[in-house]
Amino acid sequence: MNEVTQYPALNQLPSPREVACSSQEEFRQLIADAYEPLVVRKLAAEWDIVKAARQSAGAAADYLQRFDGGADLPVSVCPAATEGKLSYNDNHDGFNFSRENSTLSAGLERILSRSDEDPFCFFQCLPVSTAAPGLENELHNLLVPENTKPHIWIGSRITVAAHFDEAKNVAIVAAGRRRFTLFPPEQVNNLYIGRLDFTPAGQPISLADPAAPDFERHPRFRDALDAACSVELFPGDAIYIPAPWWHHVESLEEINVLVNYWWDGALTASGLPFTALIHAIQAYRHLAEPERRAWKALVDHYAFETDGDPAAHLAPRNPGILAPMNRDLAQHIDRWLAALFGKPK
């Protein structure tokens, strides 16, 4: 028996905590109290697309086709040999899928009529307002802040490798079934992450496969799985994923639809955490170890406040950029950074 079959299946991993929420205020308190994924069953049970999906895959597709605005939308196509696993090619200098254009209706027909020899195809992370004009009005989500815009994912049996988001995420299964396998951010060293600057879908991905782990190639991945949780969601079920928790997502039916909502509270683009991480790599990684430790002490002190409020000894009315963050201050820092970057070297 090989190591793959000896390891517990994903459905034997612990499940994320399941909660019930009746208001945005209640949900805000839940996510403030615990930094962990949360499952909300039947959150969207009354969505019309969910009701259609419970009848059949064809009924779900028919419902979506009502919102086809005729636009050519980007659709990703994976050869059958990939088993629908979105990833790199063998040399890691390209990807194992291609991109085409399709109307929503034509794409849905292609997904529904797929045979075992046909490529897998899917619409990935499209604004609902673009992919299905008018559908947004049908999607009520009491958990997310007002004016948070939904995105939609439509496809066949597709697997997205473990990745993280910069923003808080509420994802709702609208049709089909999805399995989410989640890893705490601290497991980054055990997940064997691919390139940061060349990724299949915008975010860095894990090269290890939770469904078929190769422990000879990825020995530390055992520790990641020991820390993981996993859950299967059905039409109407939702999951909250904090940033930057890693999540591996498998679509399990002939047609699968996910609607998700991101919100981050970032006040400027330069203030996004991943942007800061990339700049930190550029600024610190080449330094000698003593200098790294010195700068780490400054970052810990000022950014992560490991010693308490770094402005506590300053005049309370004039702490400069250490004042509580708001939009005006964020924009001031933005302009300051732009001036610094614009200085000739």
GISULRA-V34730 format. One record per residue. N is the residue number from 1. RES is the residue in one small letter. SS is DSSP state (a for helix, b for strand, c for the rest). PHI is phi as a letter, one per 40 degrees, with the letter a starting at -180 (NA if undefined). PSI is psi as a letter, one per 20 degrees, with the letter a starting at -180 (999 if undefined). Layout:
N|RES|SS|PHI|PSI, N|RES|SS|PHI|PSI
//
This chain:
1|m|c|NA|p, 2|n|c|c|r, 3|e|a|c|h, 4|v|a|c|g, 5|t|a|c|i, 6|q|a|c|h, 7|y|c|c|q, 8|p|c|d|q, 9|a|c|c|q, 10|l|a|c|h, 11|n|a|c|i, 12|q|a|b|i, 13|l|c|c|q, 14|p|c|d|q, 15|s|c|c|q, 16|p|c|c|r, 17|r|b|c|p, 18|e|b|c|p, 19|v|c|b|r, 20|a|c|b|p, 21|c|c|b|p, 22|s|c|b|i, 23|s|c|a|r, 24|q|a|c|h, 25|e|a|c|g, 26|e|a|c|g, 27|f|a|c|g, 28|r|a|d|g, 29|q|a|c|h, 30|l|a|c|g, 31|i|a|c|i, 32|a|a|c|h, 33|d|a|c|h, 34|a|c|a|p, 35|y|c|c|n, 36|e|c|a|q, 37|p|c|c|q, 38|l|b|b|p, 39|v|b|b|p, 40|v|b|b|o, 41|r|c|c|q, 42|k|c|f|k, 43|l|c|d|h, 44|a|c|b|k, 45|a|c|d|h, 46|e|c|c|i, 47|w|c|c|q, 48|d|a|c|h, 49|i|a|c|h, 50|v|a|c|g, 51|k|a|c|h, 52|a|a|c|g, 53|a|a|c|h, 54|r|a|c|i, 55|q|a|c|g, 56|s|c|a|r, 57|a|a|c|h, 58|g|a|c|h, 59|a|a|c|h, 60|a|a|c|g, 61|a|a|c|g, 62|d|a|c|g, 63|y|a|c|g, 64|l|a|c|h, 65|q|a|c|h, 66|r|c|c|h, 67|f|c|b|j, 68|d|c|c|o, 69|g|c|c|j, 70|g|c|g|j, 71|a|c|c|q, 72|d|c|c|o, 73|l|b|b|q, 74|p|b|c|p, 75|v|b|b|p, 76|s|b|c|q, 77|v|b|b|p, 78|c|b|b|p, 79|p|c|d|q, 80|a|a|d|h, 81|a|a|c|h, 82|t|a|c|i, 83|e|c|f|k, 84|g|c|g|j, 85|k|b|c|o, 86|l|b|c|o, 87|s|c|a|a, 88|y|b|c|r, 89|n|c|c|a, 90|d|c|c|h, 91|n|c|c|i, 92|h|c|f|k, 93|d|c|b|j, 94|g|c|a|a, 95|f|b|b|r, 96|n|c|c|k, 97|f|b|a|r, 98|s|b|b|r, 99|r|b|b|p, 100|e|b|b|a, 101|n|b|b|q, 102|s|b|a|q, 103|t|c|c|r, 104|l|a|c|g, 105|s|a|c|g, 106|a|a|c|h, 107|g|a|c|g, 108|l|a|c|g, 109|e|a|c|h, 110|r|a|c|g, 111|i|a|c|g, 112|l|a|c|h, 113|s|c|c|j, 114|r|c|c|p, 115|s|c|b|r, 116|d|c|c|h, 117|e|c|c|i, 118|d|c|c|q, 119|p|c|c|q, 120|f|b|c|q, 121|c|b|b|q, 122|f|b|a|q, 123|f|b|c|p, 124|q|b|b|o, 125|c|b|f|l, 126|l|b|b|p, 127|p|b|d|p, 128|v|a|d|h, 129|s|a|c|h, 130|t|a|c|g, 131|a|a|c|h, 132|a|c|a|m, 133|p|c|d|p, 134|g|c|h|h, 135|l|a|c|h, 136|e|a|d|h, 137|n|a|c|i, 138|e|a|c|i, 139|l|c|b|o, 140|h|c|b|p, 141|n|c|b|o, 142|l|c|c|i, 143|l|c|c|h, 144|v|c|c|q, 145|p|c|d|q, 146|e|c|d|q, 147|n|c|g|j, 148|t|c|c|p, 149|k|c|c|p, 150|p|b|c|q, 151|h|b|b|q, 152|i|b|b|q, 153|w|b|b|p, 154|i|b|b|p, 155|g|b|a|a, 156|s|c|c|b, 157|r|c|c|n, 158|i|c|b|q, 159|t|b|b|p, 160|v|b|b|p, 161|a|b|c|q, 162|a|b|d|p, 163|h|b|a|r, 164|f|c|b|r, 165|d|c|b|q, 166|e|c|c|i, 167|a|c|b|r, 168|k|b|c|q, 169|n|b|b|p, 170|v|b|b|o, 171|a|b|b|p, 172|i|b|b|p, 173|v|b|c|p, 174|a|b|b|h, 175|a|b|a|q, 176|g|c|g|b, 177|r|c|b|q, 178|r|b|b|q, 179|r|b|b|p, 180|f|b|b|p, 181|t|b|b|p, 182|l|b|b|q, 183|f|b|b|p, 184|p|c|c|q, 185|p|a|d|h, 186|e|a|c|i, 187|q|a|c|j, 188|v|a|d|h, 189|n|a|c|i, 190|n|a|b|j, 191|l|c|b|i, 192|y|c|f|m, 193|i|b|c|p, 194|g|c|c|a, 195|r|c|c|q, 196|l|c|c|h, 197|d|c|b|j, 198|f|c|a|n, 199|t|c|b|q, 200|p|c|c|h, 201|a|c|a|k, 202|g|c|h|h, 203|q|c|b|q, 204|p|c|d|q, 205|i|b|b|q, 206|s|b|c|q, 207|l|c|c|i, 208|a|c|c|q, 209|d|c|b|o, 210|p|a|c|h, 211|a|a|c|h, 212|a|a|a|m, 213|p|c|c|p, 214|d|c|b|n, 215|f|c|c|i, 216|e|c|c|h, 217|r|c|c|h, 218|h|c|b|m, 219|p|c|c|h, 220|r|c|c|i, 221|f|a|c|h, 222|r|a|d|g, 223|d|a|c|h, 224|a|a|c|g, 225|l|a|c|h, 226|d|a|c|h, 227|a|c|c|i, 228|a|c|c|r, 229|c|b|b|q, 230|s|b|a|q, 231|v|b|a|q, 232|e|b|b|p, 233|l|b|b|q, 234|f|c|b|r, 235|p|c|d|p, 236|g|c|g|i, 237|d|c|c|q, 238|a|b|b|q, 239|i|b|b|p, 240|y|b|c|p, 241|i|b|b|o, 242|p|c|c|q, 243|a|c|c|q, 244|p|c|b|m, 245|w|c|c|p, 246|w|b|c|p, 247|h|b|a|p, 248|h|b|b|p, 249|v|b|b|p, 250|e|b|b|p, 251|s|b|c|p, 252|l|c|b|i, 253|e|c|b|r, 254|e|c|c|h, 255|i|c|b|p, 256|n|b|b|p, 257|v|b|b|p, 258|l|b|b|p, 259|v|b|b|p, 260|n|b|b|q, 261|y|b|b|p, 262|w|b|b|q, 263|w|b|a|q, 264|d|c|b|h, 265|g|c|g|j, 266|a|c|c|p, 267|l|c|c|h, 268|t|c|a|q, 269|a|a|c|h, 270|s|a|c|i, 271|g|a|c|j, 272|l|c|c|p, 273|p|a|c|h, 274|f|a|c|h, 275|t|a|d|g, 276|a|a|c|h, 277|l|a|c|g, 278|i|a|c|g, 279|h|a|c|h, 280|a|a|c|h, 281|i|a|d|g, 282|q|a|c|h, 283|a|a|c|h, 284|y|a|b|h, 285|r|c|c|h, 286|h|c|c|i, 287|l|c|c|q, 288|a|c|c|q, 289|e|a|d|g, 290|p|a|c|h, 291|e|a|c|h, 292|r|a|d|g, 293|r|a|c|h, 294|a|a|c|g, 295|w|a|c|h, 296|k|a|c|h, 297|a|a|c|h, 298|l|a|c|g, 299|v|a|c|g, 300|d|a|d|g, 301|h|a|c|g, 302|y|a|c|g, 303|a|c|c|g, 304|f|c|b|i, 305|e|c|f|l, 306|t|c|c|i, 307|d|c|b|j, 308|g|c|g|a, 309|d|c|c|o, 310|p|c|c|i, 311|a|c|b|j, 312|a|c|c|h, 313|h|c|c|i, 314|l|c|c|r, 315|a|c|d|p, 316|p|c|d|h, 317|r|c|c|i, 318|n|c|a|m, 319|p|c|c|j, 320|g|a|g|c, 321|i|a|c|i, 322|l|a|c|j, 323|a|c|c|q, 324|p|c|d|p, 325|m|c|c|p, 326|n|c|a|r, 327|r|a|c|g, 328|d|a|c|g, 329|l|a|c|g, 330|a|a|c|g, 331|q|a|c|h, 332|h|a|c|g, 333|i|a|c|h, 334|d|a|d|g, 335|r|a|c|h, 336|w|a|c|g, 337|l|a|c|g, 338|a|a|c|h, 339|a|a|c|g, 340|l|a|c|g, 341|f|a|c|h, 342|g|a|c|i, 343|k|c|c|p, 344|p|c|c|q, 345|k|c|c|999
//
